[in-house]
Amino acid sequence: MNSKKYGAIVRLVGVGWYVGICIGVGAWAGLWADGLFELSPLLTLTGIAIGLVVALLGMIRMLMAVLRYVSESD
């Protein structure tokens, strides 16, 4: 494989890490806030939802960048 393919693979792995971290941080923040305000599970679900939205928007931007990167190499 050439270096462009490795670059695309590394970027795609980065997208996966980004999605996982966004959802995980949202869930952790929601759990922490639920413990603080005793509103379980409302804030946990809200944190997960916010994490999903941030992950989705970021994933779209990152995948568009990967597609541009791949199309430039052809």
C-alpha positions as CSV (number, residue, x, y, z in Angstrom):
1,M,0.0,0.0,0.0
2,N,1.1,3.5,-0.7
3,S,1.3,6.3,1.9
4,K,-2.0,7.9,0.8
5,K,-3.9,4.7,1.7
6,Y,-2.2,4.5,5.1
7,G,-3.1,8.1,5.6
8,A,-6.7,7.4,4.8
9,I,-6.8,4.4,7.2
10,V,-5.2,6.4,10.0
11,R,-7.8,9.2,9.5
12,L,-10.7,6.7,9.6
13,V,-9.3,5.2,12.8
14,G,-9.3,8.7,14.2
15,V,-12.9,9.1,13.3
16,G,-13.8,6.0,15.3
17,W,-11.8,7.2,18.4
18,Y,-13.5,10.6,18.1
19,V,-17.0,9.1,18.1
20,G,-16.2,6.8,21.1
21,I,-14.7,9.6,23.1
22,C,-17.6,12.0,22.5
23,I,-20.2,9.5,23.6
24,G,-18.1,8.4,26.5
25,V,-17.5,11.9,27.8
26,G,-21.1,12.8,27.4
27,A,-22.1,9.7,29.4
28,W,-19.5,10.4,32.1
29,A,-20.6,14.1,32.4
30,G,-24.2,13.0,32.6
31,L,-23.5,10.5,35.3
32,W,-21.5,13.0,37.3
33,A,-24.3,15.6,37.0
34,D,-26.9,13.0,38.0
35,G,-24.9,12.3,41.2
36,L,-24.6,16.0,41.9
37,F,-28.2,17.0,41.3
38,E,-29.9,13.6,42.0
39,L,-31.9,13.7,38.7
40,S,-31.0,10.1,37.6
41,P,-31.2,9.1,34.7
42,L,-32.3,12.4,33.1
43,L,-28.9,14.0,32.9
44,T,-27.1,10.8,31.9
45,L,-29.5,10.4,28.9
46,T,-29.0,14.1,28.1
47,G,-25.3,13.8,28.2
48,I,-25.4,10.7,25.9
49,A,-27.7,12.6,23.5
50,I,-25.4,15.6,23.4
51,G,-22.4,13.3,22.9
52,L,-24.2,11.6,20.0
53,V,-25.0,14.9,18.3
54,V,-21.4,16.2,18.7
55,A,-20.1,12.9,17.5
56,L,-22.3,12.8,14.5
57,L,-21.5,16.4,13.4
58,G,-17.8,15.9,13.9
59,M,-17.9,12.5,12.1
60,I,-19.5,14.1,9.1
61,R,-16.9,16.8,9.0
62,M,-14.0,14.3,9.4
63,L,-15.4,11.9,6.8
64,M,-15.8,14.7,4.3
65,A,-12.1,15.6,4.9
66,V,-11.1,12.0,4.3
67,L,-13.1,11.9,1.1
68,R,-11.3,15.1,-0.1
69,Y,-8.0,13.6,0.9
70,V,-8.7,10.4,-1.0
71,S,-10.0,12.2,-4.1
72,E,-6.9,14.4,-4.2
73,S,-4.7,11.4,-4.4
74,D,-6.4,9.9,-7.5
